[in-house]
Amino acid sequence: MRLLAVAVSAVVAMGSWPVQAAKPVAPEPSVENVYWLVDCLFERRDRNVERVLSTVPGDPGSTLSWARAVIGPCLIAERPLSGPDLFGRGAVAEHLLYRDFAAIGAPPRRRTVPLFAPVSQDYLGRADENSRRFLAILDMGSCVAQREPAKVYAFFRSERGSAAERAAMTELTPAISACLFEGQTFDMPPPLFRALLAEAAYRVAAGQLNVYEVQQ
């Protein structure tokens, strides 16, 4: 009986140890969450999302425009966002490209959204290095979309992060090489390339072929 009592006491003592609950795993920020957010904004017919491309990428106004679009019921803690505003601009442009055009070069299905006007040399002189770099890449993307409109339009049918996306990107390599100006190199991760190409493609489809103001 004494041994049984000792055993019971041991079990009771073990049961009284503090048990710490496992900490919930915080959701990881991701680019996929950016695309989910943009889809949510369009489903809710948020008018602010259609103004995102009217600001120059890298300009402080573009950050404010993106914030106005995203702050609301679609921005949830379970889906934290990753990366710069450029991913948001790309997600918006990709959605609009298929919504507004059957192809690059086809008439728009509806009135296109406002786009930023080609930037002047004066603006470039005041812009920071990041903004100038993004504009240069956007200009290259505009050139690619004009050279290969069918391939560029089809590119966005590929699943993000897939082998098909990488293959479609490879198919655009000759056009990318032809559109680089002297001394410019191309070394960009697929998510960023996709985002910038989407904005460039929408601009070209909407008839806004130039990123830079044409010098007279």
C-alpha positions as CSV (number, residue, x, y, z in Angstrom):
1,M,0.0,0.0,0.0
2,R,2.9,2.3,0.8
3,L,4.4,1.8,-2.6
4,L,1.0,2.5,-4.3
5,A,0.6,5.7,-2.3
6,V,4.1,6.9,-3.4
7,A,3.2,6.1,-7.0
8,V,0.0,8.0,-6.9
9,S,1.7,11.0,-5.2
10,A,4.3,11.0,-8.0
11,V,1.6,11.0,-10.7
12,V,-0.2,13.9,-9.0
13,A,3.0,15.8,-8.7
14,M,3.8,15.3,-12.4
15,G,0.3,16.5,-13.3
16,S,0.9,19.7,-11.3
17,W,3.9,20.8,-13.3
18,P,3.3,24.0,-15.3
19,V,2.5,23.2,-18.9
20,Q,3.5,26.0,-21.3
21,A,1.2,26.3,-24.4
22,A,3.0,26.3,-27.7
23,K,3.4,29.8,-29.1
24,P,1.4,30.4,-32.3
25,V,3.5,30.6,-35.4
26,A,3.3,34.1,-36.8
27,P,2.4,34.2,-40.5
28,E,5.3,34.9,-42.9
29,P,5.2,38.0,-45.1
30,S,5.0,37.1,-48.7
31,V,4.6,38.5,-52.2
32,E,1.7,36.1,-52.7
33,N,-0.2,38.0,-49.9
34,V,0.3,41.2,-52.0
35,Y,-1.5,39.6,-54.9
36,W,-4.2,38.2,-52.6
37,L,-4.7,41.8,-51.2
38,V,-5.0,43.3,-54.7
39,D,-7.6,40.7,-55.7
40,C,-9.5,41.5,-52.6
41,L,-9.4,45.3,-53.4
42,F,-10.8,44.7,-56.9
43,E,-13.5,42.4,-55.6
44,R,-14.6,45.2,-53.2
45,R,-14.5,47.7,-56.1
46,D,-12.1,49.9,-54.2
47,R,-11.6,53.0,-56.3
48,N,-8.2,53.9,-54.8
49,V,-6.6,50.8,-56.3
50,E,-7.2,52.2,-59.7
51,R,-5.1,55.3,-58.9
52,V,-2.0,53.5,-57.9
53,L,-0.4,53.6,-61.3
54,S,-1.0,57.3,-61.7
55,T,2.0,58.0,-59.4
56,V,5.7,57.6,-60.4
57,P,7.3,54.5,-58.9
58,G,9.8,55.4,-56.2
59,D,8.3,58.8,-55.6
60,P,7.0,59.5,-52.1
61,G,3.5,60.1,-53.6
62,S,3.5,56.5,-54.8
63,T,3.9,55.2,-51.3
64,L,1.0,57.4,-50.1
65,S,-1.2,56.2,-53.0
66,W,-0.5,52.6,-52.2
67,A,-1.3,53.1,-48.5
68,R,-4.6,54.8,-49.4
69,A,-5.5,51.7,-51.5
70,V,-4.5,49.0,-49.0
71,I,-5.6,50.4,-45.6
72,G,-9.0,48.8,-45.0
73,P,-10.7,45.5,-44.6
74,C,-8.4,43.7,-47.1
75,L,-5.3,44.3,-45.1
76,I,-5.3,41.6,-42.4
77,A,-2.8,40.4,-39.9
78,E,-3.0,36.8,-41.2
79,R,-1.6,37.9,-44.6
80,P,1.3,40.2,-44.0
81,L,2.8,41.8,-47.1
82,S,6.4,41.5,-48.3
83,G,8.7,43.7,-50.4
84,P,8.5,47.2,-51.7
85,D,5.4,49.0,-53.1
86,L,6.5,47.9,-56.6
87,F,5.1,44.4,-56.0
88,G,1.7,46.1,-55.3
89,R,1.9,48.2,-58.4
90,G,2.8,45.1,-60.4
91,A,-0.1,43.1,-58.9
92,V,-2.5,46.0,-59.8
93,A,-1.1,46.3,-63.3
94,E,-1.4,42.5,-64.0
95,H,-5.0,42.5,-62.8
96,L,-5.8,45.5,-65.0
97,L,-4.0,44.2,-68.0
98,Y,-6.3,41.2,-68.3
99,R,-9.4,43.1,-67.2
100,D,-9.0,45.9,-69.7
101,F,-7.4,44.3,-72.7
102,A,-7.8,41.1,-74.7
103,A,-4.2,41.6,-76.0
104,I,-1.5,44.2,-76.1
105,G,-2.5,46.2,-79.2
106,A,-6.2,45.4,-78.9
107,P,-8.7,48.2,-78.2
108,P,-9.4,48.6,-74.5
109,R,-12.6,46.9,-73.2
110,R,-13.2,49.8,-71.0
111,R,-11.8,53.2,-70.0
112,T,-8.2,52.7,-68.8
113,V,-7.0,53.8,-65.4
114,P,-4.9,57.0,-65.1
115,L,-1.2,56.6,-65.6
116,F,1.7,58.8,-64.6
117,A,2.9,61.1,-67.4
118,P,6.4,60.5,-68.9
119,V,8.9,62.0,-66.5
120,S,11.1,65.0,-67.4
121,Q,14.8,65.4,-67.1
122,D,14.2,67.9,-64.4
123,Y,12.3,65.3,-62.4
124,L,15.1,62.7,-62.9
125,G,17.6,65.3,-61.6
126,R,15.6,65.5,-58.4
127,A,14.7,61.8,-58.0
128,D,16.7,59.5,-55.8
129,E,18.8,56.6,-57.2
130,N,16.2,53.9,-56.5
131,S,13.5,55.9,-58.4
132,R,15.8,56.4,-61.3
133,R,16.7,52.7,-61.4
134,F,13.1,51.6,-61.3
135,L,12.2,54.0,-64.1
136,A,15.0,52.6,-66.2
137,I,13.8,49.1,-65.7
138,L,10.2,50.2,-66.5
139,D,11.5,51.8,-69.6
140,M,13.2,48.6,-70.6
141,G,10.0,46.6,-69.9
142,S,8.1,49.0,-72.1
143,C,10.5,48.3,-74.9
144,V,10.1,44.5,-74.4
145,A,6.3,44.8,-74.4
146,Q,6.5,46.7,-77.7
147,R,8.8,44.2,-79.3
148,E,7.0,41.0,-78.0
149,P,3.5,42.0,-77.2
150,A,2.0,38.5,-77.5
151,K,4.7,36.8,-75.5
152,V,4.5,39.5,-72.8
153,Y,0.7,39.2,-72.5
154,A,1.0,35.4,-72.3
155,F,3.8,35.6,-69.7
156,F,1.3,36.5,-67.0
157,R,-0.6,33.3,-67.6
158,S,2.3,31.5,-66.0
159,E,2.0,30.6,-62.3
160,R,4.1,32.9,-60.1
161,G,7.3,31.2,-58.9
162,S,6.8,28.2,-61.3
163,A,9.1,26.6,-63.8
164,A,6.7,27.9,-66.5
165,E,7.3,31.4,-65.3
166,R,11.0,31.0,-65.6
167,A,10.7,29.4,-69.0
168,A,8.5,32.3,-70.2
169,M,11.1,34.7,-68.8
170,T,13.8,32.9,-70.8
171,E,11.8,33.3,-74.0
172,L,11.9,37.0,-73.5
173,T,15.7,37.1,-73.1
174,P,16.4,38.2,-76.7
175,A,14.0,41.1,-76.4
176,I,15.4,42.1,-73.0
177,S,18.9,42.1,-74.4
178,A,17.9,44.2,-77.3
179,C,16.2,46.7,-75.0
180,L,19.1,47.2,-72.6
181,F,21.0,50.5,-73.3
182,E,24.8,50.5,-73.4
183,G,26.3,49.6,-70.0
184,Q,23.0,48.4,-68.5
185,T,22.8,44.9,-67.1
186,F,19.9,42.7,-66.3
187,D,20.0,40.8,-63.0
188,M,16.6,40.7,-61.4
189,P,14.6,38.1,-59.4
190,P,11.5,36.9,-61.2
191,P,9.0,38.5,-58.8
192,L,10.4,41.9,-59.3
193,F,10.7,41.4,-63.1
194,R,7.1,40.3,-63.2
195,A,5.9,43.3,-61.3
196,L,7.8,45.9,-63.4
197,L,6.9,44.1,-66.7
198,A,3.2,44.1,-65.7
199,E,3.2,47.9,-65.2
200,A,5.2,48.4,-68.4
201,A,2.8,46.1,-70.4
202,Y,-0.3,47.9,-69.1
203,R,1.2,51.3,-70.1
204,V,2.0,50.0,-73.6
205,A,-1.5,48.5,-74.0
206,A,-3.0,51.8,-72.9
207,G,-1.0,53.7,-75.5
208,Q,1.5,55.2,-73.0
209,L,4.7,54.0,-74.7
210,N,7.2,56.3,-73.1
211,V,8.4,56.4,-69.5
212,Y,10.6,59.4,-70.2
213,E,9.5,62.7,-71.7
214,V,10.6,62.9,-75.3
215,Q,13.1,65.7,-75.9
216,Q,12.1,68.0,-78.7
